[in-house]
Amino acid sequence: MKDFQTLKFLDLFKGLFHLFGIHYPVLRRILQVKLTMDQRRVPTIFNQSNKKDDKDKNYFLSSLWIYALMGLFIIPFILLGDNYFFQMSIGFGVIMFIVMTSMISDFSSVLLDLRDRTILSPKPIDKRTIGLAKALHICIYLFFLTLSTTGIPLIVGLFVQGIAFFCIFFVSIILLDLLIIVLTALIYLLILKFFDGEKLKDIINYVQISLSIAMVIGYQLLGRSFQLIDTTVSFEPQWWQYVIPPFWFGAPFELVLNRNDSSYIIVFTCLALLVPVISMVIYAKLMPNFERNLQKLSNFSVTKKNNSKRKNTLLGRWMLRNKEERAFYHFATYMMKNEREFRLKVYPSIGFSFIFPFIFIFNILQGSSLSEVSEGNAYFNIYLCALMIPSSIIMLKYSGKYNGAWIFRTTPIKDYGFLYSGTLKAFFIKLFVPVYVVLSLIFLSVFGIRILPDLVVVLFSAQLFVVVCYHILLKGTLPFSDSFSKMQQSDGWKSLTSMVVIAVMGGAHYLIGSLFDGAIYIYLLLLIIANLFTWRNIYNK
């Protein structure tokens, strides 16, 4: 087994481990095995089609340059000036977003690891050694992730802002990492307290999705807390800002470097120092309980619901042409509902598509009143909800159970077009339409009934966009027939390219609607005809 440089560094402190009664050789061997397994695990951010070709390659370390690239976004806030509270609050918002989203996608496999309990606990190994090995494993993982993200900004801060800035920045990063570890662990502990087995895994999946969406919303709240007036940034403290961590870690810079002793700066600084430390104490006390509840992950409880004869929705009955298409519709619905990795990759984009239209409207509200906005054409922002379509459709070709795709070739399928149309209609009806209906109701309440024809046009435009995305992203590949491990970086570029199509559709809608009063209905009729033709000829043998 490979002798990692991290372990050689840890050897310098083996006397300290012996002093606290830790059996260091066993601790070192456990960590060596964990790190060996880690280098074979491919991070979510580093998906390539040929990644299985080199078995000795450490994919985690190979992905760190991407985090370093994202960390460059922090540098402008360091160079901005001397309004440290504004600069570093935004900077720590970026850091927290990068680290937390990475932890959401990759950290669960480290924290929710059952192998320690099932393999090591029956052996004559001190439980403290096992627990410390797990804690050090987490710290090593987070150290490389954070260092790659903040290493260059730290160096820039040292040379541009000075040694005091560097020291505060360095300590704040450590405290932020502690807070992120504890927050993630406590969320999982709360879930483990009440649920077990398959239900628990589903809830963890939804928590990961919710956290990624919450990070985007929190980042928006962070930016909107500052106002730029005559090139001067102003800040009005509000009660809800005291629960947003980036404010805590931006305050020490303002307190020490600018000698700003405002009450809210002092409170934010105290929160930055005390909350991570107190959280770690709570985490240490709850860790044994966490390990006991972790065993629930190995319990499988299946609750069968007698819903196999559930009727189709009215929209589904209208859109499904025959029994063969209906069968594939139900199959795709089941796969999208039960594939955890599919939900983890797709549901965040669904959440983003729901909040992005409101983010752009809120930007307009910065300089206009709600009544002024309601009389304008800001309702065209609803096209942003269609941005979820490319990223979702490209995931329809992947599955955790892709080995079963041989069934497509053995069943007497007369027309594979029904396979594709049934799958795409399942996505459109089950995932897109609910989001769109909720958005439409909200937009109708804001802009009035006058936009109803436009909303219908957007719906049919999105339906046509689904077919376009199929031809760009899915054509030539059977649904659910590839492993998620085969995802390619080119998929992301194809997805971005296809978004140009919906932008063109939105532009055409705006231009045609402004020609004359009845133009929108002519455009709607053309969209209906285009949908009828494309959906009936979706598959070309």
N, C-alpha and C positions, 0 to 999 in steps of 0.2 A: 504494500500500500504506500501511496505517496506521502512523503513527510513535508507537510505544508509549512510555509514560512510563518504563518500565524502561530502554529504550534511551537516553532523554535523561539518565537518572541515570548510565548507563554511560559516556556521553560525557565526564563529568567526569574520568574516569580514562584517557582515550585516550592521554595522554602516557605513562602507566605501561605501557600495552600496547606502544607504539612502542619504549620503552626495552628491552623484552624481545624485540624483533624480531618482534612480531605485526603483521600488516597490518590495522589497525583498520577501515578502510572495508569491507573484504571480510568481516571478522568481524561487523561490525554488520549488513551486508546478509543474511548467512546467518541470524543470530539473528532478524532481522525476518521472514524467510520462515517460520522455524520457529514463531515466536509467532503468525503469521497462520494457519498450519495448525492450531495448538493451539486457537485460539478457535473453530474449526469442529468440533473433536472434542468429543463429549458425554461427560462423566465418568460412570462407572458409577453414582455416587450420585445423579445428577441426570437421571433418565429421565422424560420427559414425552411425552405423545402429540402435542403441538403444537410440538415443539421445532424442527421444520424450517421453521416459518413465518417466522422472522426470521433471515435469513442473515447479518446483520451483528452478531448478538448473540454475546457472548463467554460461552459456556456454562460454561467453567471458572471464570471470575470469578463468574458467577451462582450457582455451587454453593458458594462459600466460606462463605456464611452458615450452611450446614448444619454445616460443620466448626466454625464459631464456636459454634454451639449445642451441639455435642458437647463442645467445650472447657470449657463451663460446669460439667461434671461434676468438673473439677479444682479448682474454687474451694473447695468444702467442705474439701478436704484442706489447703488453704493456711490456712483460718480455724480449723482444728481445735485448734491449740494450739502447743506448742513441742517436741513429739516429732518433730523434723524428719526423722529417718531413716524412721520409719513413714509419716509424711504424704507425703513427697516420693517415696518408693519406690512407693507406690500411685499417686501423681500421675503419675510418669514411666511407670508401667505403662499408665495410661490413654492418655498421649500416644503411647507407642510403639505401642499397639494401634491407635489412630486413624490415625496416619501410615503404619504398616506395611501395614495392610489397604488403605489407599488406594493405596499404592505397588504392592501386589500386583495390584489391579484396573486401575490406569491407568498405572503407571510403565513397564511393559514396552514399551509403544509408543514411549516416549522413549528408553530404554536400548538396545533391540533395533531401532534404526532403521537400515535398510540404505540409505536414500537418500543419506546422506553418502558412502558408499563407491561407490555406483553412479553418482551424478550428479556429485559434486564431485571425487572422486579423479582422474578423467581430465583435469580442468581444471588449468591452471597455478596451483594454490593450494597454499600451504605446508601440509603435513600437520599442523604444530603449530597453525595457525589453525583447521583443521577440527576437531581434537581439542579445542581450547579452546572453540570454539563449542558443541560437544556438551556439555562439562562445564558451561559457563555456562547452557545451556538447562536442564539438570537442576537446577542450583542455583536458577534463577529459579522453576521449577516448585515445588521443595521449599520455597523461601522463602515463597511465597504460601500454600501449604498449611499450613506450620508457624505462620506469623504469624496466620492466621485461627484456628487451633486454640488457640494459647497467648497471643495478644495480650491478651485480657481478663484471664486469670489472671496475666500479668506485671504489669499495672497494679494489680490487686488486691494482689499480693504486695508491690509497691513501697509502697503506702499503708498496708498492714496490718503487714507484717513488716520493712519498712525497706529502705534502699539496698543493704546487704550481701546480703540475701536476693535482691533483684532481680538484682544482678550475678552471683551464683552461678547463679541460675535461667537467666539469659540465656546465659551461657557453656555451661552444661550442655546447653541446647537445641541450640546449635550443634554441640557434640560428639556429641550423640545423632543429629542429622541426618547427620553425617559417617559415623557407624557404620552407620546404616540404608542409606545409599547403597552403602557398601563391602560390607556383608553381602549385599545384593541382587545386586550386580555379581559378587561372588565365587561365589555360588551358580550364576549363569548361566554364568560362565566355566568352572566345573567341569563343567557339563553340556555346554557347547560343546566341551570337550576330548575327549569320548568319543563324541558322537553328532552326527548331521547330519540335515538335511532334515525330512521329516514326523515322523520319530521324535523328533527334538529338540523340535519344537513340542508334541508330546504330552507329553513329559517336563516341559517348562516349564509346561504346563497343570497337571500333577499337583503340581509344586513349588509353584505358586501356591495350589492347594487345600490342600496340606499345611501351608504357612506360615500360612494363615488359621486352620486347626484348631489348630496349635501355639501361636498367639497366645492362643487361648482357654484352652488347657491351662496355658500359662505364667502367664496372669493368675490362674488358680486357685491355682497353686503360690505365687505372690507373696502372695496374701491369706492363705494357710494358714501362711506362715512366721512370722506374728505371732500372739500369743495375748493375749487381753484378760482380765486377772486383776485383779478389784477395781478396775476402771476404769483400770488401769495396763497399758500395752502392753509385753510382754516379747518378746525375740528371742533365739533360740538358734541361733548360726551352724552351718550344715551345709556339707559340701564342695560339694554340688550348687548351693548358692546363689551360689557364686562365678562361675557361668556364666550367671546371669540379670542382664542389663544394668540393669533398673530399680534393683536394689540398689546398683550402682556409682554411679548418678547421685543417689541419695538420701543417700549417705554424706557428700559434701562439705558439705552443710548441717549435718549433725550434728557434723562435725569443726570447722567454722569458727564456727558460731553457738552451739553448746552445749559447745564445747571438749572433746568426747568423743574421746580419743586411744586408744580400744581398738584392738587389733591388727587386728580384722576391719574396722573403720571405715577405718583407714589403707589396708588392702589394697584395699578397695572403691574408695576415692578414687583410688588410683594406677591402678587399672584404668580408671576413668572418664576419666582424663587421658591415659593412655598408649595404650590399645587403639585409640581412634579415630584418633589421630595415626599410630601404626604401621600401622594398616589402610590409611590414605590413602597412605602411602609404598609399601606393597605393591601397592595398586591402581594407582598411577601407573606402577610398573615393569611390571605385568602388562597394562596397557592396550593396548599395541601387539599383544600376543598375543591379547587379547580381540577387537580389531578384525579381526585376520586370521581368527580362528575364526568371527566373526560372519557371514562370507560363507556359511557352511554353511547358514544359514537359507534361502538362495535355492536350495539343492539339494533336489530332490524325488526321493526314493527310495521306491518303492512295493513292498512285499513282499506278494505275494498268498499267502494261505493257502487251502489246499483244504479249507475247512470249510463249504462251502455246503450240504453234505448232512448236517450235524450233526443228530443226533436231538434231539427235544425232551426236556426234562427230564420226569420222571414227573409233577411238578406241572403243567407246561405241557400235557402230553397230557390230563390229567384236566380242566383248566379250559377248553381250546380246543374249541369245539363243531363247527366245520366248516372246510373248506379256505379259505374267504374270510376268516374270522376269523384263521386261522393265518397267512395271507399278511400281514395287517396287523400281526399280532404280530411276525413276523420283520422287517417294514419298520420298525416302531417300535423294535425292539431295535437294528437297525443305526443308526438315527438317533441314539438316545441314546448309543450307543457311539462314534460318529464325530463328533458335533457338539462341537467344543472349547468353544464358548461355553456350550452347554448344560451340559457337565461343570463348567465354571468356576462357573456359577451354582447348580448343584444339588448337586454332590458335597460342598461344605463343609457344607451342611445335613444331608447323610447322615452326615458325620463328627460333627457336633454331636449328632445324634439318637442316636449310639452312645455318646458320652461323658456326655451329660446325666443319664441314669439313675444312673450311678456317682457323679456329682458330688453328687446329692441324697442318695445312700446314704452317701457320705463325710461329709456334713453331719450325718447321724444318728449316725455313728460317733464324732463329736466328744464325745458325752455318753453313749455306750453301747458295750458290747463287741460283737464280731462274733457271738458266740453269742446274745446278746440280740436283735440285729437279725435273725438267721436265723430266730428263732421268731416274729417279728412279721409285719406285712403291708407291709413296705417294698418288696416285689416289685411292688406296684402302680406303682412308678416306671417300670416298663417301658413304660407308656403314653406316656412322653415320647418314645420312639422314633417314635411316630406323628406327631410334630410336623413331620417332614420331608415328610409327604404333601401338605399344601396348597401349600407352596412349590415342590415338584417338579411337581405336576400343573399348576400355573399356567404353568410353563415349557414344558409339552408343546405349547402352541399357538404357540410361537416357534421359528424356525429361521434359520440363516444362509443356507439355500438355499430360502427361502420362495417364490421366484419359480416353483419347480417345482410348487407346490400345485395348479396348473390340472389336473394329471393326475387329481386326485380327481373332477373334474367330467366328464372325458372317458372314464373307464373305466366299463364296465357294472356298476356296483355296485348290487346288488339291495337291500341293506339297509345304510344308513350306520351302523346300530347296531353292526355288526361292526367297522367302522372304529374307533369309539370304544372298544368293549369290548376289541378286540385291542390297541389302544394302551395302555389302562389296565392290562390284564393283563400286558403286557410290562413296564410300570413296576413293578407289584406283585411279579412273579416275579423280575425281574432286579435290581431296586434295593432294594426293601423287604425281601423274604423273606430274602436272605442276611444282612442286618444283624440281622433279628429272630431268626434261627436261632442266630447266634453269641451274642447277648444271652441267649437262652433257655437255652442250654447253661451259660453262666456263672451265671445266676440259679438253675438247677437245682442246680449244685454248691454254691451258698451256702445256698439255702432248702430244698433237699430235693425229693423226688419229690412231696410233698404239693401243690405249686403247679402240677403238670402240667395239671389241668383248667382252672385260671385262665389259663395260658399259651395254651391252645387257644382260650379265650374271647377273649383279647386279639387273637389272629390273625384270628378271624372278625370281631371288632369293627373292626379295621383295614381288613379287606377291604370291609366295609360303609361305612366312612368314606371309602374311595376313591370310591365311587359318589356319596356326599353331596358331596364336594369337586368331583366332575365337574359336578354340577348347579349348584353355586355359582360355580365358577371357569372351567369349560371349555365349558359348554353353549352352543351357538350359534356356536362357532368350530371350524373344522376343525383337527385336529392339525398342527403344523409349517407353518402357513399364514401366519404373521405374522412380520415382522421384529423382531429383538430391540430395534431402535431405537424400536419403538412401545410398549414397555413403559410402563405407566402407574403413577403413585403409588397409584391406587385399587386396583391389584392387590395391593399389600401389605396394605391395610386389609381387603380381602376375605379374604385368606389368614389374617390374624389373627382375623377374625370366625368363620371356619370352624373354628378351633381350639377354639372353645367347644363344638362338637359332640362332639369326642373327650373333652373334660373331662366332659361329661354322660354319655357312655358309660362312662367310668371310674368316675364316681360311682354309676351304676346297677349296674355290676358289683360294686362294694364293698357296696352296700346289699342287693342280692339275695343275694349270697354269704353275708351274715351272718344271713339269715332262718332257714334250716334247712339240714341237710346236703345234701339233694338239689336245692336251689334252683338251684345253679350249673349243673346239667345241664339243667334246664328252660330256663334262660336261654340256654344253648348251643344247644339245639334251636331256640329262637325265632330266634336269630341266623342259623343255617343256613337256615331257611326264608326269612328276610328277604333273605339274600344270593342265594338261588336266584331269588327273585321280582325283585329290583332289577337283577341282572345280566342277566336274560333280557329285561327291559323297559327297558334303559338308554337307548335312543334313542326319542324320541317324534317322529314325523314332523310 
